[in-house]
Amino acid sequence: MLDLTQIDKSWTLFLDRDGVLNHEKYQDYVYNYDEFVFYDGVLDALKTLTDKFGLVIITTNQRGVGRGLMTEADLLNIHSCMTADILKAGGRIDRIYYCVANDASHPNRKPNPGMIYEAKKDYPEIDLQRSLIVGNNMSDMEFGRNAGIHTVFVKTTNPEQELPHPAIDLAFNSLADFAKALQNA
């Protein structure tokens, strides 16, 4: 079980993007930074999380690129602007891994754990037993379980998710609520 009092700079935080950091567009994609809207409290939460975790990494499926609805340059621009706003607010993102594949069997498409394994290769100091994913979908929780890391569910887009659930270690209403709980642990 995940004990928040154990988290320190030796831990790695993996974050899903849409529905965790920013408002998810229902059955659609965020195509440009004008459509990217942080949830209330997320920038402050990221500052807290930056202080607590050694690495902060985003792992996100971005099938809109794979479907030709936006370009990879559009996606990189969104990430560049997002990262700049996070830095201005005192937080940080160490790396962003994304998968544009439409094929569910692609090793990097969540819930497959490829993006976590890529991060582990790029950052050998990552200890999977001292890592967690914060996500808003069961595919994020399965992604974490498939890589052997802890899972934190945020109810931003799926408030009806039944709890307890074997794939979910902890659940919070939002990333801001998770950061507050971690700060108070």
Backbone as a chain_set.jsonl record, in Angstrom:
{"seq": "MLDLTQIDKSWTLFLDRDGVLNHEKYQDYVYNYDEFVFYDGVLDALKTLTDKFGLVIITTNQRGVGRGLMTEADLLNIHSCMTADILKAGGRIDRIYYCVANDASHPNRKPNPGMIYEAKKDYPEIDLQRSLIVGNNMSDMEFGRNAGIHTVFVKTTNPEQELPHPAIDLAFNSLADFAKALQNA", "coords": {"N": [[0.841, -1.201, 0.0], [0.401, 2.267, -0.599], [2.134, 4.695, 1.143], [2.0, 7.917, 2.029], [3.74, 9.285, 3.687], [6.206, 8.235, 3.216], [7.23, 9.257, 0.905], [9.792, 10.912, -0.79], [12.638, 12.735, -2.115], [13.758, 10.616, -3.495], [11.827, 9.452, -4.94], [9.822, 9.021, -7.939], [7.539, 10.849, -9.852], [4.989, 10.151, -12.003], [2.854, 11.621, -14.301], [-0.337, 11.757, -15.78], [-1.662, 13.701, -18.492], [-4.062, 15.166, -19.864], [-7.075, 15.768, -18.211], [-5.937, 15.487, -15.765], [-3.883, 17.443, -15.327], [-4.97, 19.442, -16.925], [-8.143, 20.582, -18.218], [-9.993, 18.117, -19.775], [-11.067, 17.648, -23.09], [-14.239, 16.614, -23.942], [-14.522, 13.603, -25.554], [-12.731, 14.461, -27.526], [-9.814, 16.324, -28.628], [-7.172, 18.349, -27.247], [-6.147, 20.833, -29.197], [-4.493, 23.068, -29.472], [-2.588, 25.547, -27.608], [-4.313, 27.52, -26.738], [-6.599, 26.15, -26.153], [-5.883, 24.704, -23.99], [-6.419, 24.366, -20.684], [-5.52, 24.785, -17.454], [-6.523, 22.936, -14.571], [-8.061, 24.421, -11.688], [-5.804, 25.241, -9.134], [-3.794, 23.503, -9.956], [-1.262, 24.489, -10.816], [-0.12, 25.448, -8.41], [-0.155, 23.021, -7.064], [1.693, 21.577, -8.581], [4.032, 22.913, -7.941], [4.311, 22.178, -5.239], [4.539, 19.373, -5.598], [6.87, 19.241, -7.108], [8.697, 19.98, -5.18], [8.59, 17.748, -3.552], [9.148, 15.375, -5.03], [11.799, 13.613, -6.702], [11.957, 13.314, -9.504], [9.771, 14.523, -12.021], [7.541, 13.502, -14.299], [5.737, 13.524, -17.298], [3.416, 11.34, -18.785], [1.682, 10.553, -21.576], [-1.002, 9.596, -23.665], [-1.463, 10.534, -26.976], [-3.326, 10.424, -29.23], [-4.549, 12.003, -31.122], [-2.625, 13.095, -32.788], [-1.69, 10.815, -34.11], [-3.971, 10.207, -35.504], [-4.021, 12.156, -37.37], [-5.25, 14.556, -36.82], [-4.035, 16.656, -35.691], [-0.75, 18.112, -35.694], [2.539, 16.807, -34.879], [4.172, 18.916, -34.281], [2.273, 20.779, -33.361], [1.541, 19.522, -30.973], [4.008, 19.548, -29.603], [4.323, 22.294, -29.315], [2.184, 22.901, -27.574], [3.115, 21.5, -25.317], [5.507, 22.865, -24.816], [4.613, 25.484, -24.171], [2.985, 24.847, -21.955], [4.894, 23.769, -20.163], [6.492, 26.019, -19.77], [4.681, 27.718, -18.416], [4.299, 26.218, -16.11], [6.892, 26.258, -15.027], [7.132, 29.049, -14.547], [5.383, 29.253, -12.436], [6.749, 28.035, -10.432], [7.013, 25.299, -10.452], [8.073, 22.17, -12.007], [8.718, 20.175, -14.916], [10.328, 17.335, -15.687], [10.535, 15.698, -17.912], [8.694, 14.823, -20.843], [6.854, 12.209, -22.015], [5.228, 10.863, -24.777], [2.686, 9.13, -26.581], [1.713, 8.59, -29.808], [0.493, 6.629, -31.189], [-2.146, 4.8, -32.753], [-2.719, 2.171, -32.528], [-3.686, -0.158, -30.235], [-2.029, -2.145, -29.302], [0.505, -1.156, -29.348], [3.636, -0.812, -27.724], [4.049, 1.51, -26.204], [1.621, 2.669, -25.839], [-0.707, 3.531, -23.495], [-2.772, 1.197, -21.813], [-0.312, -0.128, -21.83], [3.033, -0.491, -20.618], [5.216, 0.891, -21.79], [6.099, 3.642, -21.911], [6.897, 4.182, -19.3], [8.984, 2.379, -19.045], [10.721, 3.437, -20.97], [11.353, 5.858, -19.719], [12.702, 4.866, -17.475], [14.923, 3.788, -18.71], [16.09, 6.123, -19.701], [16.491, 7.527, -17.354], [18.226, 6.065, -15.209], [18.228, 6.077, -12.443], [15.643, 5.904, -11.563], [13.509, 4.242, -9.43], [11.288, 1.774, -9.587], [9.726, 0.84, -7.526], [9.563, 2.998, -5.977], [7.93, 4.83, -7.234], [5.143, 6.533, -8.718], [2.017, 6.839, -10.44], [-0.173, 9.414, -11.353], [-3.384, 9.572, -12.409], [-6.448, 9.912, -14.365], [-8.023, 7.972, -15.434], [-8.959, 4.495, -15.768], [-7.196, 3.212, -17.458], [-4.81, 4.521, -16.957], [-4.292, 3.635, -14.388], [-3.997, 0.897, -14.824], [-1.779, 1.017, -16.492], [0.152, 1.896, -14.636], [0.086, -0.327, -12.857], [0.912, -2.332, -14.646], [3.565, -1.707, -14.951], [4.492, -2.019, -12.453], [4.305, 0.032, -10.547], [3.13, 2.412, -8.038], [-0.282, 3.639, -7.734], [-2.335, 6.487, -8.183], [-5.473, 7.756, -8.237], [-7.306, 10.346, -9.741], [-10.402, 11.987, -9.506], [-11.391, 13.744, -11.407], [-12.525, 13.545, -14.046], [-13.901, 11.224, -13.913], [-15.83, 10.85, -11.656], [-17.544, 8.933, -10.695], [-16.209, 6.576, -10.338], [-15.874, 3.443, -8.859], [-14.844, 2.738, -5.577], [-13.29, 0.935, -2.911], [-10.771, -0.099, -5.331], [-8.963, -2.687, -6.922], [-6.867, -1.835, -8.622], [-6.242, 0.679, -7.84], [-4.371, 2.562, -5.649], [-4.577, 4.908, -4.033], [-7.065, 7.515, -3.908], [-8.176, 10.712, -4.999], [-9.965, 13.837, -5.216], [-8.807, 15.632, -6.988], [-5.697, 16.715, -8.581], [-4.678, 18.799, -7.07], [-5.789, 18.229, -4.552], [-4.458, 15.839, -3.978], [-1.817, 16.805, -3.801], [-2.07, 18.474, -1.562], [-2.664, 16.573, 0.429], [-0.28, 15.151, 0.418], [1.493, 17.115, 1.234], [0.619, 17.463, 3.821], [1.185, 15.078, 4.973]], "CA": [[0.0, 0.0, 0.0], [1.138, 3.52, -0.723], [2.177, 5.514, 2.358], [2.47, 9.237, 1.603], [4.836, 9.765, 4.546], [7.465, 7.654, 2.724], [7.649, 9.914, -0.342], [10.863, 11.905, -0.678], [13.286, 13.034, -3.401], [14.149, 9.391, -4.188], [10.637, 8.998, -5.66], [9.49, 9.58, -9.251], [6.123, 11.099, -10.089], [4.503, 10.115, -13.378], [1.566, 12.303, -14.389], [-1.083, 11.837, -17.014], [-1.861, 15.124, -18.794], [-5.461, 15.592, -20.002], [-7.929, 15.26, -17.143], [-5.177, 15.565, -14.506], [-3.33, 18.8, -15.283], [-5.838, 20.36, -17.656], [-9.48, 20.117, -18.561], [-10.041, 17.221, -20.926], [-12.193, 17.919, -23.986], [-15.044, 15.405, -24.031], [-14.425, 12.884, -26.826], [-11.998, 15.288, -28.476], [-8.429, 16.564, -28.249], [-6.694, 19.712, -27.099], [-5.415, 21.019, -30.448], [-3.522, 24.152, -29.357], [-2.468, 25.997, -26.221], [-5.501, 28.309, -26.376], [-7.595, 25.195, -25.63], [-5.295, 24.045, -22.822], [-6.812, 25.116, -19.492], [-5.171, 24.095, -16.219], [-7.501, 22.889, -13.488], [-7.759, 25.291, -10.553], [-4.907, 24.688, -8.13], [-2.778, 22.594, -10.5], [0.073, 25.1, -10.826], [0.37, 25.389, -7.028], [0.082, 21.605, -6.763], [2.943, 21.163, -9.229], [5.127, 23.456, -7.138], [4.421, 21.265, -4.09], [5.007, 18.063, -6.064], [8.26, 19.441, -7.504], [9.483, 19.992, -3.939], [8.529, 16.435, -2.902], [9.63, 14.273, -5.861], [13.07, 13.805, -7.406], [11.656, 13.47, -10.928], [8.368, 14.73, -12.377], [7.498, 13.089, -15.701], [4.4, 13.357, -17.881], [3.233, 10.232, -19.729], [0.37, 10.857, -22.129], [-1.421, 9.141, -24.988], [-1.885, 11.668, -27.806], [-3.781, 9.773, -30.453], [-4.957, 13.01, -32.109], [-1.535, 13.21, -33.761], [-1.724, 9.587, -34.903], [-5.16, 10.239, -36.37], [-3.864, 13.233, -38.334], [-6.107, 15.69, -36.458], [-3.103, 17.723, -35.316], [0.616, 17.693, -36.013], [3.432, 16.648, -33.745], [4.616, 20.283, -33.952], [1.206, 21.349, -32.526], [1.665, 18.904, -29.654], [5.228, 20.054, -28.96], [4.055, 23.678, -28.927], [1.364, 22.83, -26.349], [3.983, 21.079, -24.212], [6.455, 23.934, -24.547], [3.89, 26.544, -23.456], [2.573, 24.291, -20.663], [6.088, 23.669, -19.314], [6.887, 27.393, -19.418], [3.755, 28.208, -17.387], [4.588, 25.462, -14.882], [8.147, 26.817, -14.499], [6.831, 30.387, -14.022], [4.652, 29.087, -11.173], [7.624, 27.413, -9.435], [7.057, 23.841, -10.596], [8.925, 21.714, -13.096], [8.477, 18.897, -15.578], [11.651, 16.89, -16.123], [10.471, 15.083, -19.244], [7.358, 14.452, -21.311], [6.787, 11.081, -22.941], [3.893, 10.784, -25.35], [2.493, 8.085, -27.583], [0.747, 9.02, -30.817], [0.005, 5.428, -31.886], [-3.566, 4.428, -32.678], [-2.753, 0.725, -32.294], [-3.722, -0.446, -28.795], [-0.967, -3.086, -28.935], [1.804, -0.469, -29.348], [4.177, -0.943, -26.36], [4.009, 2.771, -25.466], [0.244, 3.155, -25.687], [-1.32, 3.096, -22.245], [-2.164, 0.83, -20.528], [0.995, -0.791, -21.95], [3.949, 0.293, -19.778], [6.414, 1.294, -22.51], [6.615, 4.983, -21.582], [7.602, 4.083, -18.012], [10.258, 1.697, -19.309], [11.592, 4.41, -21.647], [11.839, 6.788, -18.685], [13.659, 4.125, -16.651], [16.141, 3.695, -19.511], [16.672, 7.465, -19.77], [16.824, 7.928, -15.979], [18.449, 4.787, -14.516], [18.006, 6.221, -11.002], [14.241, 5.641, -11.234], [13.192, 3.002, -8.715], [9.866, 1.564, -9.846], [9.041, 0.65, -6.251], [9.441, 4.348, -5.425], [7.343, 5.608, -8.317], [3.686, 6.473, -8.778], [1.328, 7.521, -11.533], [-1.445, 10.068, -11.063], [-4.186, 9.569, -13.623], [-7.898, 10.078, -14.206], [-8.704, 6.86, -16.1], [-8.489, 3.171, -15.372], [-6.036, 2.842, -18.278], [-3.64, 5.046, -16.246], [-4.051, 2.76, -13.242], [-3.476, -0.352, -15.396], [-0.44, 1.416, -16.944], [0.992, 1.824, -13.44], [0.172, -1.722, -12.39], [1.682, -3.105, -15.624], [4.984, -1.395, -14.749], [4.832, -2.306, -11.058], [4.413, 1.238, -9.725], [1.946, 2.783, -7.269], [-1.293, 4.35, -8.515], [-3.18, 7.485, -7.54], [-6.574, 8.094, -9.135], [-8.012, 11.6, -9.488], [-11.785, 11.82, -9.958], [-11.774, 14.918, -12.186], [-13.393, 13.22, -15.186], [-14.618, 9.98, -13.61], [-16.162, 10.883, -10.229], [-18.356, 7.768, -10.334], [-15.353, 5.392, -10.204], [-16.1, 2.719, -7.599], [-13.691, 2.547, -4.698], [-11.926, 0.676, -3.375], [-10.564, -0.848, -6.568], [-7.641, -3.312, -6.806], [-5.834, -1.154, -9.409], [-6.072, 2.035, -7.306], [-3.836, 2.611, -4.28], [-5.207, 6.047, -3.364], [-7.896, 8.331, -4.79], [-8.429, 12.089, -4.575], [-10.84, 14.542, -6.153], [-8.019, 16.38, -7.966], [-4.257, 16.756, -8.337], [-4.473, 19.739, -5.962], [-6.093, 17.519, -3.306], [-3.354, 14.906, -3.755], [-0.649, 17.596, -3.34], [-2.347, 18.901, -0.176], [-2.517, 15.395, 1.298], [1.15, 14.85, 0.475], [2.09, 18.184, 2.028], [0.199, 17.29, 5.214], [1.512, 13.706, 5.429]], "C": [[0.875, 1.249, 0.0], [0.994, 4.351, 0.552], [2.792, 6.861, 1.991], [3.629, 9.756, 2.447], [6.191, 9.253, 4.075], [8.036, 8.401, 1.515], [8.679, 11.005, -0.059], [11.502, 12.065, -2.061], [13.779, 11.782, -4.143], [12.989, 8.83, -5.027], [10.486, 9.712, -6.997], [7.98, 9.695, -9.369], [5.865, 11.062, -11.589], [3.106, 10.736, -13.364], [0.947, 12.09, -15.758], [-1.324, 13.327, -17.267], [-3.344, 15.498, -18.781], [-6.338, 14.931, -18.939], [-7.242, 15.238, -15.794], [-4.636, 16.983, -14.331], [-4.313, 19.815, -15.855], [-7.189, 19.724, -17.937], [-9.412, 19.298, -19.848], [-11.239, 17.624, -21.786], [-12.947, 16.608, -24.184], [-15.007, 14.837, -25.452], [-13.752, 13.715, -27.921], [-10.592, 15.52, -27.918], [-8.193, 18.049, -28.016], [-5.759, 19.948, -28.278], [-4.347, 22.108, -30.388], [-3.55, 24.688, -27.928], [-3.627, 26.899, -25.789], [-6.587, 27.422, -25.781], [-7.117, 24.479, -24.37], [-5.597, 24.896, -21.595], [-6.468, 24.286, -18.256], [-6.382, 24.044, -15.292], [-7.082, 23.875, -12.406], [-6.846, 24.56, -9.58], [-3.785, 23.822, -8.663], [-1.385, 23.217, -10.472], [0.677, 25.131, -9.422], [0.689, 23.956, -6.631], [1.407, 21.148, -7.361], [4.164, 21.731, -8.508], [5.376, 22.562, -5.921], [5.026, 19.929, -4.511], [6.462, 18.115, -6.507], [9.171, 19.407, -6.283], [9.587, 18.602, -3.312], [9.233, 15.322, -3.68], [10.956, 14.62, -6.537], [12.885, 14.042, -8.885], [10.151, 13.635, -11.106], [8.272, 14.542, -13.892], [6.047, 12.95, -16.152], [4.434, 12.184, -18.862], [1.816, 10.351, -20.273], [0.156, 10.208, -23.494], [-1.919, 10.364, -25.744], [-2.256, 11.167, -29.196], [-4.25, 10.765, -31.512], [-3.899, 13.228, -33.174], [-1.566, 11.999, -34.696], [-2.899, 9.534, -35.865], [-5.089, 11.361, -37.404], [-4.722, 14.453, -38.045], [-5.3, 16.903, -36.01], [-1.708, 17.223, -35.654], [1.423, 17.495, -34.729], [3.976, 18.017, -33.315], [3.574, 20.993, -33.084], [1.331, 20.834, -31.093], [2.882, 19.45, -28.906], [5.069, 21.51, -28.539], [3.214, 23.731, -27.648], [2.261, 22.508, -25.161], [4.994, 22.155, -23.841], [5.797, 25.062, -23.748], [3.472, 26.086, -22.061], [3.753, 24.265, -19.696], [6.55, 25.052, -18.871], [5.987, 27.954, -18.323], [3.988, 27.498, -16.05], [5.858, 26.002, -14.227], [7.922, 28.195, -13.878], [6.162, 30.309, -12.66], [5.49, 28.379, -10.104], [7.663, 25.902, -9.473], [8.04, 23.453, -11.683], [8.41, 20.393, -13.655], [9.832, 18.48, -16.129], [11.642, 16.326, -17.533], [9.012, 14.794, -19.566], [7.513, 13.314, -22.311], [5.359, 11.038, -23.47], [3.868, 9.69, -26.405], [1.393, 8.537, -28.532], [0.097, 7.836, -31.544], [-1.491, 5.235, -31.685], [-3.739, 2.967, -32.28], [-2.65, 0.444, -30.794], [-2.606, -1.397, -28.361], [0.418, -2.428, -28.932], [2.352, -0.471, -27.917], [4.126, 0.347, -25.536], [2.596, 3.315, -25.276], [-0.34, 2.61, -24.389], [-2.545, 2.257, -22.54], [-0.853, 0.051, -20.627], [2.056, 0.099, -21.298], [5.18, 0.866, -20.465], [6.975, 2.659, -22.146], [7.352, 4.989, -20.241], [8.955, 3.415, -18.228], [11.231, 2.598, -20.065], [12.184, 5.385, -20.635], [12.903, 6.118, -17.824], [14.999, 3.983, -17.394], [16.859, 5.048, -19.549], [17.145, 7.975, -18.41], [17.027, 6.668, -15.144], [18.211, 4.863, -13.001], [16.549, 5.98, -10.603], [14.12, 4.263, -10.597], [11.685, 2.806, -8.872], [9.075, 1.343, -8.556], [8.854, 1.975, -5.515], [8.951, 5.293, -6.52], [5.83, 5.486, -8.254], [3.185, 7.243, -9.98], [0.077, 8.165, -10.963], [-2.196, 10.155, -12.379], [-5.663, 9.651, -13.321], [-8.707, 8.973, -14.88], [-8.156, 5.531, -15.613], [-7.303, 2.733, -16.221], [-4.743, 3.376, -17.655], [-3.274, 4.139, -15.076], [-3.465, 1.426, -13.721], [-2.05, -0.139, -15.912], [0.535, 1.327, -15.764], [1.176, 0.404, -12.951], [1.041, -2.561, -13.33], [3.183, -2.858, -15.507], [5.422, -1.649, -13.311], [5.013, -1.067, -10.196], [3.088, 1.5, -9.002], [1.002, 3.627, -8.125], [-2.107, 5.295, -7.64], [-4.21, 7.932, -8.576], [-7.134, 9.457, -8.755], [-9.365, 11.538, -10.199], [-12.288, 12.941, -10.852], [-12.765, 14.611, -13.306], [-14.22, 11.96, -14.956], [-14.984, 9.919, -12.128], [-16.951, 9.666, -9.759], [-17.533, 6.49, -10.147], [-15.564, 4.738, -8.843], [-14.791, 2.511, -6.871], [-14.14, 1.726, -3.504], [-11.907, -0.142, -4.66], [-9.153, -1.429, -6.513], [-6.526, -2.616, -7.596], [-5.498, 0.238, -8.859], [-5.551, 1.96, -5.874], [-4.496, 3.714, -3.465], [-6.032, 6.82, -4.382], [-8.144, 9.692, -4.151], [-9.34, 12.742, -5.607], [-10.056, 15.209, -7.268], [-6.535, 16.261, -7.648], [-3.948, 17.69, -7.171], [-4.746, 19.06, -4.623], [-5.007, 16.503, -2.968], [-2.142, 15.668, -3.204], [-0.846, 18.061, -1.9], [-2.154, 17.74, 0.8], [-1.056, 15.04, 1.475], [1.866, 15.869, 1.348], [1.8, 17.994, 3.518], [0.587, 15.933, 5.796], [2.699, 13.734, 6.381]], "O": [[1.974, 1.247, 0.555], [-0.115, 4.667, 0.983], [3.98, 6.935, 1.677], [4.417, 10.576, 1.977], [7.223, 9.778, 4.491], [9.193, 8.198, 1.147], [8.476, 11.885, 0.778], [10.964, 11.582, -3.057], [14.179, 11.879, -5.304], [13.161, 7.842, -5.742], [10.947, 10.839, -7.177], [7.24, 8.77, -9.035], [6.445, 11.836, -12.351], [2.281, 10.408, -12.511], [1.621, 12.226, -16.778], [-1.2, 14.132, -16.345], [-3.832, 16.076, -17.811], [-6.345, 13.71, -18.787], [-7.891, 14.996, -14.777], [-4.895, 17.639, -13.322], [-4.464, 20.916, -15.323], [-7.35, 18.504, -17.899], [-8.855, 19.728, -20.858], [-12.313, 17.91, -21.256], [-12.347, 15.6, -24.557], [-15.402, 15.495, -26.414], [-14.151, 13.676, -29.085], [-10.23, 14.98, -26.873], [-8.927, 18.895, -28.526], [-4.695, 19.334, -28.357], [-3.395, 22.079, -31.167], [-4.423, 24.33, -27.138], [-3.892, 27.026, -24.594], [-7.407, 27.89, -24.991], [-7.875, 23.729, -23.756], [-5.096, 26.013, -21.471], [-7.045, 23.221, -18.032], [-7.17, 24.988, -15.234], [-5.893, 24.137, -12.225], [-7.086, 23.401, -9.241], [-2.899, 23.437, -7.9], [-0.419, 22.534, -10.134], [1.869, 24.867, -9.262], [1.68, 23.7, -5.946], [2.159, 20.414, -6.72], [5.216, 21.093, -8.474], [6.521, 22.23, -5.614], [5.926, 19.416, -3.847], [7.209, 17.156, -6.311], [10.278, 18.872, -6.338], [10.561, 18.307, -2.619], [9.84, 14.432, -3.085], [11.202, 15.772, -6.896], [13.574, 14.877, -9.471], [9.358, 12.976, -10.433], [8.841, 15.313, -14.665], [5.232, 12.332, -15.467], [5.359, 12.055, -19.664], [0.852, 10.261, -19.513], [1.025, 10.264, -24.365], [-2.708, 11.145, -25.213], [-1.586, 11.454, -30.188], [-4.342, 10.407, -32.686], [-4.221, 13.513, -34.327], [-1.48, 12.141, -35.916], [-2.828, 8.894, -36.913], [-5.994, 11.504, -38.225], [-4.908, 15.298, -38.919], [-5.808, 18.022, -35.956], [-1.515, 16.028, -35.876], [1.041, 17.951, -33.651], [4.212, 18.25, -32.129], [3.939, 21.73, -32.168], [1.241, 21.598, -30.132], [2.797, 19.775, -27.722], [5.619, 21.92, -27.517], [3.502, 24.516, -26.745], [2.18, 23.161, -24.121], [5.302, 22.333, -22.662], [6.361, 25.539, -22.763], [3.589, 26.842, -21.096], [3.628, 24.688, -18.547], [6.955, 25.235, -17.722], [6.476, 28.6, -17.396], [3.883, 28.112, -14.988], [5.899, 26.184, -13.01], [8.454, 28.486, -12.807], [6.348, 31.191, -11.821], [5.008, 28.147, -8.995], [8.285, 25.28, -8.611], [8.755, 24.301, -12.218], [7.76, 19.61, -12.962], [10.42, 19.191, -16.946], [12.621, 16.457, -18.267], [8.201, 14.55, -18.673], [8.21, 13.441, -23.317], [4.4, 11.16, -22.708], [4.88, 9.372, -27.03], [0.276, 8.832, -28.107], [-0.753, 8.029, -32.413], [-2.029, 5.472, -30.603], [-4.784, 2.577, -31.759], [-1.644, 0.771, -30.162], [-2.271, -1.453, -27.178], [1.401, -3.067, -28.557], [1.613, -0.162, -26.982], [4.156, 0.293, -24.307], [2.414, 4.332, -24.607], [-0.455, 1.398, -24.202], [-3.298, 2.59, -23.456], [-0.33, -0.391, -19.604], [1.985, 1.323, -21.415], [6.111, 1.292, -19.782], [8.192, 2.827, -22.075], [8.325, 5.723, -20.071], [9.959, 3.841, -17.656], [12.438, 2.535, -19.831], [13.373, 5.699, -20.688], [13.903, 6.747, -17.48], [16.067, 4.05, -16.784], [18.084, 5.111, -19.442], [18.088, 8.761, -18.33], [16.109, 6.238, -14.445], [18.014, 3.836, -12.352], [16.253, 5.864, -9.413], [14.568, 3.259, -11.15], [10.897, 3.591, -8.344], [7.88, 1.632, -8.506], [8.088, 2.064, -4.555], [9.475, 6.391, -6.706], [5.294, 4.475, -7.799], [3.833, 8.168, -10.47], [-0.65, 7.547, -10.185], [-1.708, 10.739, -13.347], [-6.089, 9.484, -12.178], [-9.937, 9.027, -14.898], [-7.035, 5.45, -15.11], [-6.475, 1.953, -15.75], [-3.69, 2.758, -17.804], [-2.096, 3.902, -14.806], [-2.548, 0.889, -13.099], [-1.207, -1.026, -15.78], [1.614, 0.748, -15.887], [2.295, -0.021, -12.663], [1.817, -3.401, -12.875], [3.985, -3.698, -15.914], [6.602, -1.507, -12.99], [5.774, -1.087, -9.229], [2.064, 0.891, -9.312], [1.416, 4.246, -9.105], [-2.509, 4.959, -6.526], [-3.859, 8.422, -9.65], [-7.41, 9.708, -7.581], [-9.46, 11.094, -11.343], [-13.497, 13.078, -11.04], [-13.738, 15.342, -13.491], [-15.137, 11.667, -15.723], [-14.508, 9.038, -11.412], [-17.02, 9.395, -8.56], [-18.089, 5.437, -9.835], [-15.449, 5.39, -7.806], [-13.772, 2.157, -7.465], [-15.304, 1.823, -3.117], [-12.891, -0.786, -5.024], [-8.228, -0.733, -6.096], [-5.351, -2.79, -7.271], [-4.583, 0.899, -9.351], [-6.19, 1.377, -4.997], [-4.927, 3.483, -2.335], [-5.739, 6.788, -5.577], [-8.299, 9.81, -2.936], [-9.47, 12.257, -6.731], [-10.565, 15.348, -8.38], [-6.155, 15.771, -6.584], [-3.056, 17.408, -6.371], [-4.016, 19.286, -3.657], [-4.67, 16.323, -1.797], [-1.514, 15.22, -2.244], [0.095, 18.045, -1.106], [-1.556, 17.904, 1.863], [-0.636, 14.665, 2.57], [2.755, 15.51, 2.12], [2.629, 18.321, 4.368], [0.347, 15.668, 6.973], [3.124, 12.688, 6.87]]}, "num_chains": 1, "name": "protein.A"}
